[in-house]
Amino acid sequence: MRKWKGMLSPADRIRKDERIIELCRTGLSRVYTILGVPRFAEHYLLPTLVHSNMLYKDIADEKIRYSQAEKVKINASSCVRSVPEEIRPYLGEHQTDELFVSMVSDIILHDSGTVAMDDGRVLFDSVGGSYLAFQLRIQEQLERRPLSLFRMLRGRSFSDLIPSESQHLPAGFCLIREWTYYHWVLEFLPTLRALEACEESMETTVPIIVERNPPDWVIEYLSLAGFGDQVLPLPAETVRVDKLLLPRRRVSSSQEFEPSTDDLLWIKDRFGNEDSNREKGGSRLYVSREDADSRKLRNEEELIDGLSELGFEKLTLSNIPVREQIRMFSNAEFVVGPHGAGLANIVFSSDIFLLEILPDSDTDDVYYYYCLANQLGFSYDYVRGQRTEDDNLIVDVPEIQSRIRNLLE
């Protein structure tokens, strides 16, 4: 069999492997369904992880610290009538570790942001040191063809998969985004401090490797930070990088909750609106999700009519450039909106009221903005919206008006 396989061309071998992988895909999906993501990842993939200590000690050519350790305390908000049960586990003091960026040589970078060695071992820092993030990538890959990430994780040789110079990069800083705008702003942007530390140490600029087709707001943020001419979209699904700068980042998942007030203040200082002259009586914003796939308000027109009586302006953020979004939130005094990524823009605000519309079920991630507002010293309250069968919401408009009036008193 080995002799026969050796006679195949690289292209034929890839096609043959793809057919085999496709046949296995149904079986893998079945295993995932039975075990669930955590057990599937634990038993099949997690043994291939290279954790931070091993990376820094045995693999990295160099490491540079770019963020200090920090203690963060999340308090019960004085504005909330009762703290939601989903948020109680996050109250109290959290210890956040210091962060490093490592330089690794001759490494494989996948479009998912996963970084691996030729033997298939994954550098855990490339998934933020988060088991949940890694597990979700596994789940996502089960729905894709071809399953190139699985080939990488199982130690498949990349000599056949990277045949051209277009799939080879001499150097770069890994900033491949995953998940939503929220995670980009609050988790990925702070790692630009690592890039600055490396460029200062190396006395040269480094290309910033982003996903193959980045949304406009990724490019806008990097341009605002002064790195617009260094952005390099990944040229292929999988590439080899001679020298990769890989920052560890903090994550906001429920399993690895790592709040950092220093990160938030850095984001606000670096990207905030320098021309903000907000005085008492700033703007009042309603952040709509009419352009989203879920948690849209079924009775939004009724809510907008009610909010307009209180001086609110409706925003659909997908239609607004990043610089303008920053300006608007910098000048706001009150923000209302359904739970969603757009509310991350309150990081650019000062001394605001936030009224969040939460679903009445499936609320695992509702702690995001409670904790964010708490760290920034903002006033926070919430109302529940009734979740519909199509994963949207219906709200009680008079209740929202009443809550707003109470917060403004």
TORKOL-4160 file (C-alpha; in steps of 0.2 Angstrom, whole numbers, padded with zeros to 4 digits, m for minus):
409
<pt num="1" X="0000" Y="0000" Z="0000"/>
<pt num="2" X="0014" Y="0012" Z="0004"/>
<pt num="3" X="0023" Y="0009" Z="m0012"/>
<pt num="4" X="0007" Y="0011" Z="m0022"/>
<pt num="5" X="0003" Y="0028" Z="m0013"/>
<pt num="6" X="0020" Y="0034" Z="m0016"/>
<pt num="7" X="0017" Y="0032" Z="m0035"/>
<pt num="8" X="0002" Y="0045" Z="m0034"/>
<pt num="9" X="0005" Y="0063" Z="m0038"/>
<pt num="10" X="0003" Y="0075" Z="m0024"/>
<pt num="11" X="m0014" Y="0081" Z="m0032"/>
<pt num="12" X="m0020" Y="0063" Z="m0033"/>
<pt num="13" X="m0015" Y="0060" Z="m0015"/>
<pt num="14" X="m0025" Y="0075" Z="m0009"/>
<pt num="15" X="m0040" Y="0070" Z="m0019"/>
<pt num="16" X="m0039" Y="0053" Z="m0012"/>
<pt num="17" X="m0037" Y="0059" Z="0006"/>
<pt num="18" X="m0052" Y="0071" Z="0004"/>
<pt num="19" X="m0063" Y="0056" Z="m0001"/>
<pt num="20" X="m0058" Y="0046" Z="0014"/>
<pt num="21" X="m0060" Y="0061" Z="0025"/>
<pt num="22" X="m0077" Y="0064" Z="0018"/>
<pt num="23" X="m0082" Y="0046" Z="0021"/>
<pt num="24" X="m0076" Y="0048" Z="0039"/>
<pt num="25" X="m0085" Y="0065" Z="0041"/>
<pt num="26" X="m0102" Y="0057" Z="0045"/>
<pt num="27" X="m0094" Y="0045" Z="0058"/>
<pt num="28" X="m0085" Y="0060" Z="0066"/>
<pt num="29" X="m0101" Y="0070" Z="0067"/>
<pt num="30" X="m0110" Y="0055" Z="0075"/>
<pt num="31" X="m0096" Y="0054" Z="0088"/>
<pt num="32" X="m0097" Y="0073" Z="0091"/>
<pt num="33" X="m0116" Y="0071" Z="0093"/>
<pt num="34" X="m0115" Y="0057" Z="0106"/>
<pt num="35" X="m0100" Y="0064" Z="0116"/>
<pt num="36" X="m0104" Y="0083" Z="0114"/>
<pt num="37" X="m0090" Y="0096" Z="0110"/>
<pt num="38" X="m0081" Y="0095" Z="0127"/>
<pt num="39" X="m0079" Y="0077" Z="0127"/>
<pt num="40" X="m0075" Y="0075" Z="0109"/>
<pt num="41" X="m0061" Y="0088" Z="0110"/>
<pt num="42" X="m0055" Y="0081" Z="0126"/>
<pt num="43" X="m0053" Y="0063" Z="0120"/>
<pt num="44" X="m0049" Y="0066" Z="0102"/>
<pt num="45" X="m0039" Y="0082" Z="0101"/>
<pt num="46" X="m0034" Y="0090" Z="0117"/>
<pt num="47" X="m0019" Y="0079" Z="0120"/>
<pt num="48" X="m0011" Y="0087" Z="0104"/>
<pt num="49" X="m0011" Y="0105" Z="0113"/>
<pt num="50" X="0005" Y="0114" Z="0117"/>
<pt num="51" X="0001" Y="0124" Z="0132"/>
<pt num="52" X="0009" Y="0141" Z="0136"/>
<pt num="53" X="0023" Y="0135" Z="0148"/>
<pt num="54" X="0029" Y="0122" Z="0136"/>
<pt num="55" X="0028" Y="0135" Z="0121"/>
<pt num="56" X="0038" Y="0148" Z="0130"/>
<pt num="57" X="0051" Y="0136" Z="0137"/>
<pt num="58" X="0054" Y="0123" Z="0123"/>
<pt num="59" X="0047" Y="0130" Z="0107"/>
<pt num="60" X="0047" Y="0149" Z="0105"/>
<pt num="61" X="0063" Y="0157" Z="0099"/>
<pt num="62" X="0059" Y="0172" Z="0110"/>
<pt num="63" X="0044" Y="0179" Z="0121"/>
<pt num="64" X="0040" Y="0197" Z="0126"/>
<pt num="65" X="0028" Y="0202" Z="0140"/>
<pt num="66" X="0016" Y="0215" Z="0134"/>
<pt num="67" X="0003" Y="0215" Z="0148"/>
<pt num="68" X="0004" Y="0214" Z="0167"/>
<pt num="69" X="m0006" Y="0203" Z="0179"/>
<pt num="70" X="m0021" Y="0212" Z="0186"/>
<pt num="71" X="m0035" Y="0210" Z="0199"/>
<pt num="72" X="m0052" Y="0214" Z="0194"/>
<pt num="73" X="m0067" Y="0215" Z="0205"/>
<pt num="74" X="m0085" Y="0214" Z="0198"/>
<pt num="75" X="m0098" Y="0221" Z="0210"/>
<pt num="76" X="m0116" Y="0220" Z="0211"/>
<pt num="77" X="m0124" Y="0235" Z="0202"/>
<pt num="78" X="m0133" Y="0247" Z="0213"/>
<pt num="79" X="m0145" Y="0251" Z="0198"/>
<pt num="80" X="m0151" Y="0234" Z="0196"/>
<pt num="81" X="m0166" Y="0228" Z="0206"/>
<pt num="82" X="m0159" Y="0211" Z="0208"/>
<pt num="83" X="m0144" Y="0203" Z="0200"/>
<pt num="84" X="m0149" Y="0190" Z="0187"/>
<pt num="85" X="m0145" Y="0173" Z="0192"/>
<pt num="86" X="m0134" Y="0170" Z="0177"/>
<pt num="87" X="m0123" Y="0184" Z="0182"/>
<pt num="88" X="m0120" Y="0179" Z="0200"/>
<pt num="89" X="m0106" Y="0167" Z="0197"/>
<pt num="90" X="m0096" Y="0182" Z="0190"/>
<pt num="91" X="m0097" Y="0193" Z="0205"/>
<pt num="92" X="m0081" Y="0195" Z="0215"/>
<pt num="93" X="m0063" Y="0196" Z="0212"/>
<pt num="94" X="m0054" Y="0189" Z="0197"/>
<pt num="95" X="m0035" Y="0187" Z="0195"/>
<pt num="96" X="m0029" Y="0190" Z="0177"/>
<pt num="97" X="m0012" Y="0183" Z="0172"/>
<pt num="98" X="0001" Y="0193" Z="0163"/>
<pt num="99" X="0002" Y="0190" Z="0144"/>
<pt num="100" X="0016" Y="0186" Z="0132"/>
<pt num="101" X="0019" Y="0186" Z="0113"/>
<pt num="102" X="0030" Y="0172" Z="0107"/>
<pt num="103" X="0041" Y="0171" Z="0091"/>
<pt num="104" X="0039" Y="0154" Z="0083"/>
<pt num="105" X="0048" Y="0147" Z="0068"/>
<pt num="106" X="0043" Y="0137" Z="0053"/>
<pt num="107" X="0025" Y="0135" Z="0059"/>
<pt num="108" X="0008" Y="0131" Z="0051"/>
<pt num="109" X="m0006" Y="0144" Z="0051"/>
<pt num="110" X="m0024" Y="0139" Z="0047"/>
<pt num="111" X="m0038" Y="0151" Z="0042"/>
<pt num="112" X="m0047" Y="0147" Z="0058"/>
<pt num="113" X="m0033" Y="0156" Z="0067"/>
<pt num="114" X="m0026" Y="0139" Z="0074"/>
<pt num="115" X="m0007" Y="0138" Z="0074"/>
<pt num="116" X="0001" Y="0121" Z="0073"/>
<pt num="117" X="0018" Y="0112" Z="0071"/>
<pt num="118" X="0021" Y="0099" Z="0058"/>
<pt num="119" X="0017" Y="0085" Z="0069"/>
<pt num="120" X="0000" Y="0092" Z="0072"/>
<pt num="121" X="0002" Y="0099" Z="0089"/>
<pt num="122" X="m0008" Y="0115" Z="0092"/>
<pt num="123" X="m0001" Y="0130" Z="0100"/>
<pt num="124" X="m0014" Y="0134" Z="0113"/>
<pt num="125" X="m0010" Y="0152" Z="0113"/>
<pt num="126" X="m0018" Y="0153" Z="0096"/>
<pt num="127" X="m0035" Y="0150" Z="0103"/>
<pt num="128" X="m0033" Y="0162" Z="0117"/>
<pt num="129" X="m0029" Y="0148" Z="0130"/>
<pt num="130" X="m0047" Y="0144" Z="0129"/>
<pt num="131" X="m0054" Y="0126" Z="0129"/>
<pt num="132" X="m0071" Y="0132" Z="0124"/>
<pt num="133" X="m0064" Y="0142" Z="0109"/>
<pt num="134" X="m0055" Y="0127" Z="0103"/>
<pt num="135" X="m0070" Y="0116" Z="0105"/>
<pt num="136" X="m0081" Y="0128" Z="0095"/>
<pt num="137" X="m0068" Y="0128" Z="0081"/>
<pt num="138" X="m0069" Y="0109" Z="0081"/>
<pt num="139" X="m0088" Y="0110" Z="0080"/>
<pt num="140" X="m0087" Y="0122" Z="0066"/>
<pt num="141" X="m0075" Y="0112" Z="0056"/>
<pt num="142" X="m0087" Y="0097" Z="0056"/>
<pt num="143" X="m0098" Y="0107" Z="0045"/>
<pt num="144" X="m0085" Y="0111" Z="0032"/>
<pt num="145" X="m0077" Y="0103" Z="0017"/>
<pt num="146" X="m0063" Y="0100" Z="0016"/>
<pt num="147" X="m0058" Y="0096" Z="0034"/>
<pt num="148" X="m0041" Y="0104" Z="0033"/>
<pt num="149" X="m0040" Y="0108" Z="0051"/>
<pt num="150" X="m0043" Y="0090" Z="0055"/>
<pt num="151" X="m0028" Y="0085" Z="0044"/>
<pt num="152" X="m0017" Y="0098" Z="0053"/>
<pt num="153" X="m0022" Y="0092" Z="0070"/>
<pt num="154" X="m0019" Y="0073" Z="0066"/>
<pt num="155" X="m0001" Y="0077" Z="0061"/>
<pt num="156" X="m0004" Y="0076" Z="0042"/>
<pt num="157" X="0011" Y="0081" Z="0032"/>
<pt num="158" X="0009" Y="0099" Z="0024"/>
<pt num="159" X="0022" Y="0096" Z="0011"/>
<pt num="160" X="0008" Y="0092" Z="m0001"/>
<pt num="161" X="m0004" Y="0104" Z="0005"/>
<pt num="162" X="0007" Y="0119" Z="0002"/>
<pt num="163" X="0014" Y="0117" Z="m0015"/>
<pt num="164" X="0016" Y="0136" Z="m0020"/>
<pt num="165" X="0025" Y="0151" Z="m0014"/>
<pt num="166" X="0008" Y="0160" Z="m0012"/>
<pt num="167" X="0006" Y="0148" Z="0003"/>
<pt num="168" X="0022" Y="0153" Z="0011"/>
<pt num="169" X="0025" Y="0169" Z="0022"/>
<pt num="170" X="0042" Y="0175" Z="0028"/>
<pt num="171" X="0035" Y="0183" Z="0044"/>
<pt num="172" X="0019" Y="0190" Z="0052"/>
<pt num="173" X="0009" Y="0195" Z="0067"/>
<pt num="174" X="m0006" Y="0183" Z="0070"/>
<pt num="175" X="m0022" Y="0193" Z="0072"/>
<pt num="176" X="m0035" Y="0181" Z="0064"/>
<pt num="177" X="m0052" Y="0186" Z="0071"/>
<pt num="178" X="m0065" Y="0173" Z="0077"/>
<pt num="179" X="m0083" Y="0176" Z="0082"/>
<pt num="180" X="m0091" Y="0193" Z="0083"/>
<pt num="181" X="m0087" Y="0212" Z="0083"/>
<pt num="182" X="m0088" Y="0211" Z="0102"/>
<pt num="183" X="m0073" Y="0199" Z="0103"/>
<pt num="184" X="m0064" Y="0209" Z="0090"/>
<pt num="185" X="m0065" Y="0225" Z="0100"/>
<pt num="186" X="m0063" Y="0218" Z="0117"/>
<pt num="187" X="m0051" Y="0203" Z="0115"/>
<pt num="188" X="m0041" Y="0205" Z="0099"/>
<pt num="189" X="m0038" Y="0224" Z="0098"/>
<pt num="190" X="m0028" Y="0224" Z="0115"/>
<pt num="191" X="m0016" Y="0212" Z="0107"/>
<pt num="192" X="m0010" Y="0226" Z="0096"/>
<pt num="193" X="0001" Y="0231" Z="0112"/>
<pt num="194" X="0010" Y="0215" Z="0108"/>
<pt num="195" X="0014" Y="0220" Z="0091"/>
<pt num="196" X="0020" Y="0237" Z="0096"/>
<pt num="197" X="0032" Y="0229" Z="0109"/>
<pt num="198" X="0039" Y="0217" Z="0096"/>
<pt num="199" X="0041" Y="0231" Z="0083"/>
<pt num="200" X="0050" Y="0241" Z="0096"/>
<pt num="201" X="0061" Y="0227" Z="0101"/>
<pt num="202" X="0065" Y="0222" Z="0083"/>
<pt num="203" X="0066" Y="0240" Z="0076"/>
<pt num="204" X="0056" Y="0235" Z="0061"/>
<pt num="205" X="0037" Y="0234" Z="0056"/>
<pt num="206" X="0029" Y="0217" Z="0054"/>
<pt num="207" X="0014" Y="0212" Z="0042"/>
<pt num="208" X="m0002" Y="0209" Z="0052"/>
<pt num="209" X="m0010" Y="0193" Z="0046"/>
<pt num="210" X="m0029" Y="0193" Z="0046"/>
<pt num="211" X="m0042" Y="0182" Z="0039"/>
<pt num="212" X="m0044" Y="0179" Z="0021"/>
<pt num="213" X="m0059" Y="0190" Z="0018"/>
<pt num="214" X="m0060" Y="0202" Z="0033"/>
<pt num="215" X="m0075" Y="0213" Z="0036"/>
<pt num="216" X="m0073" Y="0231" Z="0033"/>
<pt num="217" X="m0073" Y="0236" Z="0051"/>
<pt num="218" X="m0057" Y="0225" Z="0054"/>
<pt num="219" X="m0048" Y="0235" Z="0041"/>
<pt num="220" X="m0055" Y="0251" Z="0048"/>
<pt num="221" X="m0049" Y="0248" Z="0066"/>
<pt num="222" X="m0031" Y="0243" Z="0060"/>
<pt num="223" X="m0031" Y="0259" Z="0050"/>
<pt num="224" X="m0036" Y="0270" Z="0065"/>
<pt num="225" X="m0022" Y="0262" Z="0075"/>
<pt num="226" X="m0010" Y="0267" Z="0062"/>
<pt num="227" X="m0007" Y="0249" Z="0054"/>
<pt num="228" X="m0017" Y="0251" Z="0039"/>
<pt num="229" X="m0002" Y="0248" Z="0027"/>
<pt num="230" X="0003" Y="0232" Z="0036"/>
<pt num="231" X="m0013" Y="0222" Z="0034"/>
<pt num="232" X="m0010" Y="0206" Z="0025"/>
<pt num="233" X="m0025" Y="0194" Z="0022"/>
<pt num="234" X="m0021" Y="0176" Z="0023"/>
<pt num="235" X="m0017" Y="0171" Z="0005"/>
<pt num="236" X="m0024" Y="0153" Z="0007"/>
<pt num="237" X="m0033" Y="0142" Z="0019"/>
<pt num="238" X="m0017" Y="0135" Z="0026"/>
<pt num="239" X="0000" Y="0143" Z="0025"/>
<pt num="240" X="0018" Y="0141" Z="0032"/>
<pt num="241" X="0026" Y="0155" Z="0041"/>
<pt num="242" X="0045" Y="0156" Z="0044"/>
<pt num="243" X="0043" Y="0168" Z="0059"/>
<pt num="244" X="0026" Y="0171" Z="0067"/>
<pt num="245" X="0023" Y="0182" Z="0081"/>
<pt num="246" X="0009" Y="0174" Z="0091"/>
<pt num="247" X="0001" Y="0184" Z="0106"/>
<pt num="248" X="m0009" Y="0176" Z="0120"/>
<pt num="249" X="m0025" Y="0185" Z="0122"/>
<pt num="250" X="m0038" Y="0186" Z="0136"/>
<pt num="251" X="m0055" Y="0178" Z="0133"/>
<pt num="252" X="m0073" Y="0182" Z="0139"/>
<pt num="253" X="m0080" Y="0164" Z="0138"/>
<pt num="254" X="m0089" Y="0157" Z="0153"/>
<pt num="255" X="m0076" Y="0144" Z="0156"/>
<pt num="256" X="m0061" Y="0155" Z="0155"/>
<pt num="257" X="m0067" Y="0172" Z="0160"/>
<pt num="258" X="m0053" Y="0184" Z="0161"/>
<pt num="259" X="m0059" Y="0202" Z="0164"/>
<pt num="260" X="m0046" Y="0216" Z="0162"/>
<pt num="261" X="m0050" Y="0234" Z="0165"/>
<pt num="262" X="m0032" Y="0239" Z="0159"/>
<pt num="263" X="m0037" Y="0232" Z="0142"/>
<pt num="264" X="m0053" Y="0242" Z="0142"/>
<pt num="265" X="m0044" Y="0258" Z="0146"/>
<pt num="266" X="m0031" Y="0255" Z="0133"/>
<pt num="267" X="m0044" Y="0252" Z="0120"/>
<pt num="268" X="m0053" Y="0268" Z="0125"/>
<pt num="269" X="m0037" Y="0278" Z="0125"/>
<pt num="270" X="m0031" Y="0272" Z="0109"/>
<pt num="271" X="m0047" Y="0272" Z="0098"/>
<pt num="272" X="m0058" Y="0284" Z="0108"/>
<pt num="273" X="m0064" Y="0301" Z="0101"/>
<pt num="274" X="m0051" Y="0314" Z="0105"/>
<pt num="275" X="m0064" Y="0327" Z="0100"/>
<pt num="276" X="m0077" Y="0322" Z="0112"/>
<pt num="277" X="m0085" Y="0337" Z="0121"/>
<pt num="278" X="m0099" Y="0328" Z="0129"/>
<pt num="279" X="m0108" Y="0338" Z="0142"/>
<pt num="280" X="m0123" Y="0334" Z="0153"/>
<pt num="281" X="m0137" Y="0330" Z="0142"/>
<pt num="282" X="m0127" Y="0320" Z="0129"/>
<pt num="283" X="m0136" Y="0310" Z="0115"/>
<pt num="284" X="m0147" Y="0295" Z="0118"/>
<pt num="285" X="m0145" Y="0280" Z="0107"/>
<pt num="286" X="m0155" Y="0265" Z="0103"/>
<pt num="287" X="m0144" Y="0251" Z="0095"/>
<pt num="288" X="m0155" Y="0241" Z="0083"/>
<pt num="289" X="m0152" Y="0223" Z="0078"/>
<pt num="290" X="m0164" Y="0224" Z="0063"/>
<pt num="291" X="m0149" Y="0219" Z="0052"/>
<pt num="292" X="m0145" Y="0203" Z="0063"/>
<pt num="293" X="m0150" Y="0185" Z="0061"/>
<pt num="294" X="m0157" Y="0184" Z="0079"/>
<pt num="295" X="m0163" Y="0194" Z="0094"/>
<pt num="296" X="m0172" Y="0206" Z="0083"/>
<pt num="297" X="m0187" Y="0215" Z="0091"/>
<pt num="298" X="m0203" Y="0210" Z="0083"/>
<pt num="299" X="m0211" Y="0226" Z="0090"/>
<pt num="300" X="m0197" Y="0237" Z="0086"/>
<pt num="301" X="m0207" Y="0251" Z="0078"/>
<pt num="302" X="m0218" Y="0252" Z="0094"/>
<pt num="303" X="m0202" Y="0253" Z="0104"/>
<pt num="304" X="m0194" Y="0267" Z="0093"/>
<pt num="305" X="m0210" Y="0277" Z="0095"/>
<pt num="306" X="m0209" Y="0276" Z="0113"/>
<pt num="307" X="m0190" Y="0280" Z="0114"/>
<pt num="308" X="m0192" Y="0295" Z="0103"/>
<pt num="309" X="m0203" Y="0303" Z="0116"/>
<pt num="310" X="m0188" Y="0302" Z="0127"/>
<pt num="311" X="m0175" Y="0309" Z="0115"/>
<pt num="312" X="m0168" Y="0293" Z="0108"/>
<pt num="313" X="m0160" Y="0290" Z="0091"/>
<pt num="314" X="m0160" Y="0274" Z="0082"/>
<pt num="315" X="m0144" Y="0266" Z="0076"/>
<pt num="316" X="m0141" Y="0252" Z="0064"/>
<pt num="317" X="m0122" Y="0250" Z="0066"/>
<pt num="318" X="m0118" Y="0240" Z="0050"/>
<pt num="319" X="m0122" Y="0255" Z="0040"/>
<pt num="320" X="m0110" Y="0267" Z="0050"/>
<pt num="321" X="m0091" Y="0268" Z="0048"/>
<pt num="322" X="m0081" Y="0263" Z="0064"/>
<pt num="323" X="m0075" Y="0281" Z="0066"/>
<pt num="324" X="m0092" Y="0288" Z="0067"/>
<pt num="325" X="m0098" Y="0274" Z="0079"/>
<pt num="326" X="m0084" Y="0279" Z="0091"/>
<pt num="327" X="m0089" Y="0297" Z="0090"/>
<pt num="328" X="m0107" Y="0293" Z="0093"/>
<pt num="329" X="m0104" Y="0282" Z="0108"/>
<pt num="330" X="m0091" Y="0294" Z="0115"/>
<pt num="331" X="m0105" Y="0308" Z="0115"/>
<pt num="332" X="m0119" Y="0297" Z="0122"/>
<pt num="333" X="m0126" Y="0298" Z="0139"/>
<pt num="334" X="m0139" Y="0284" Z="0138"/>
<pt num="335" X="m0138" Y="0268" Z="0127"/>
<pt num="336" X="m0153" Y="0255" Z="0125"/>
<pt num="337" X="m0152" Y="0239" Z="0115"/>
<pt num="338" X="m0155" Y="0221" Z="0114"/>
<pt num="339" X="m0140" Y="0210" Z="0119"/>
<pt num="340" X="m0128" Y="0209" Z="0105"/>
<pt num="341" X="m0111" Y="0214" Z="0098"/>
<pt num="342" X="m0114" Y="0232" Z="0095"/>
<pt num="343" X="m0116" Y="0236" Z="0113"/>
<pt num="344" X="m0097" Y="0233" Z="0114"/>
<pt num="345" X="m0095" Y="0251" Z="0108"/>
<pt num="346" X="m0099" Y="0257" Z="0126"/>
<pt num="347" X="m0081" Y="0255" Z="0129"/>
<pt num="348" X="m0079" Y="0272" Z="0120"/>
<pt num="349" X="m0092" Y="0280" Z="0131"/>
<pt num="350" X="m0090" Y="0290" Z="0148"/>
<pt num="351" X="m0102" Y="0289" Z="0162"/>
<pt num="352" X="m0117" Y="0282" Z="0153"/>
<pt num="353" X="m0133" Y="0273" Z="0157"/>
<pt num="354" X="m0135" Y="0256" Z="0149"/>
<pt num="355" X="m0151" Y="0247" Z="0148"/>
<pt num="356" X="m0149" Y="0230" Z="0140"/>
<pt num="357" X="m0164" Y="0220" Z="0133"/>
<pt num="358" X="m0160" Y="0202" Z="0138"/>
<pt num="359" X="m0169" Y="0186" Z="0131"/>
<pt num="360" X="m0180" Y="0177" Z="0144"/>
<pt num="361" X="m0171" Y="0160" Z="0140"/>
<pt num="362" X="m0154" Y="0153" Z="0134"/>
<pt num="363" X="m0145" Y="0167" Z="0142"/>
<pt num="364" X="m0127" Y="0160" Z="0145"/>
<pt num="365" X="m0118" Y="0175" Z="0139"/>
<pt num="366" X="m0128" Y="0189" Z="0147"/>
<pt num="367" X="m0114" Y="0193" Z="0159"/>
<pt num="368" X="m0104" Y="0202" Z="0145"/>
<pt num="369" X="m0111" Y="0219" Z="0147"/>
<pt num="370" X="m0115" Y="0218" Z="0165"/>
<pt num="371" X="m0097" Y="0215" Z="0169"/>
<pt num="372" X="m0091" Y="0228" Z="0155"/>
<pt num="373" X="m0102" Y="0242" Z="0162"/>
<pt num="374" X="m0096" Y="0237" Z="0180"/>
<pt num="375" X="m0078" Y="0238" Z="0176"/>
<pt num="376" X="m0080" Y="0255" Z="0167"/>
<pt num="377" X="m0091" Y="0262" Z="0182"/>
<pt num="378" X="m0107" Y="0264" Z="0171"/>
<pt num="379" X="m0125" Y="0263" Z="0178"/>
<pt num="380" X="m0133" Y="0247" Z="0171"/>
<pt num="381" X="m0150" Y="0239" Z="0171"/>
<pt num="382" X="m0159" Y="0226" Z="0161"/>
<pt num="383" X="m0176" Y="0221" Z="0155"/>
<pt num="384" X="m0182" Y="0204" Z="0149"/>
<pt num="385" X="m0189" Y="0201" Z="0131"/>
<pt num="386" X="m0200" Y="0187" Z="0127"/>
<pt num="387" X="m0190" Y="0175" Z="0115"/>
<pt num="388" X="m0201" Y="0170" Z="0100"/>
<pt num="389" X="m0200" Y="0153" Z="0090"/>
<pt num="390" X="m0189" Y="0162" Z="0077"/>
<pt num="391" X="m0176" Y="0167" Z="0090"/>
<pt num="392" X="m0182" Y="0185" Z="0090"/>
<pt num="393" X="m0189" Y="0196" Z="0105"/>
<pt num="394" X="m0205" Y="0205" Z="0110"/>
<pt num="395" X="m0203" Y="0218" Z="0123"/>
<pt num="396" X="m0214" Y="0228" Z="0135"/>
<pt num="397" X="m0212" Y="0246" Z="0129"/>
<pt num="398" X="m0220" Y="0254" Z="0144"/>
<pt num="399" X="m0208" Y="0245" Z="0155"/>
<pt num="400" X="m0193" Y="0251" Z="0146"/>
<pt num="401" X="m0199" Y="0268" Z="0146"/>
<pt num="402" X="m0202" Y="0267" Z="0165"/>
<pt num="403" X="m0184" Y="0260" Z="0168"/>
<pt num="404" X="m0176" Y="0274" Z="0158"/>
<pt num="405" X="m0185" Y="0287" Z="0168"/>
<pt num="406" X="m0180" Y="0279" Z="0184"/>
<pt num="407" X="m0162" Y="0278" Z="0179"/>
<pt num="408" X="m0162" Y="0297" Z="0173"/>
<pt num="409" X="m0170" Y="0303" Z="0190"/>
